[in-house]
Amino acid sequence: GPQQYDEEKFGDFVDATWAIEKLQIKRQKPFFLAVGFYRPHVPWYAPQRFFDDRPRSAVQVPVVRDDDRDDLPAGALQLTNNTLPPSHKWFVETDHWKDAVQSYLACVSFTDAQVGRLLDALDKSSYADNTIIVLFSDHGFHLGEHGLWAKTSNFELDARVPLVIVTPGH
């Protein structure tokens, strides 16, 4: 959920700031800089303003059919049996589904903002014209689709991840 402490104290903000500082160092040789962001991994904490930008009333949840996974073979069903998050039934019965989706979206937006800060700093640096950027994620995530939560299936949503490569001039 939303957190009230200073945005600058969030780990991903600190990491982006660290990387921005590294871009301000004048170097004579090529260098490699990797920055990993934690969000949107759980717990889904983000600054309040990212929740305010997507009110719960505007959150849309997918339609889930009761028989949605009936056509899966036993091995695939076993793969989707993730006992770590609460069950989809729990999210529905406790009316926390929209809260969870809102929290996830807020965390994604917060991370996007950190990537934006880093790219803005790169654009202003002396490395803007000779840097290769590679942006990727480790997995997708279910937010109730197919009645699933988390990342343990072979559905496209879990397997589809971003991979963006930007080279100078392209």
Number of C-alpha atoms within 10 A of each C-alpha: 17 17 15 11 11 9 16 13 9 15 13 21 20 15 18 24 17 13 18 18 12 12 20 14 10 10 11 6 5 8 7 6 8 8 13 11 17 12 20 19 13 12 11 19 21 26 19 16 14 21 23 12 13 15 13 16 9 10 14 11 13 10 10 13 10 9 9 11 14 9 9 11 9 9 8 15 14 12 12 20 13 15 9 8 12 12 16 18 13 12 19 13 10 8 11 13 21 20 17 18 19 27 24 24 20 28 26 18 19 24 20 14 16 19 18 13 17 22 16 13 20 19 14 12 15 15 17 16 12 11 17 14 15 11 13 12 12 10 14 18 22 17 21 22 18 18 21 22 22 21 18 19 21 13 16 10 15 16 15 14 14 12 10 10 11 11 11 11 9 6
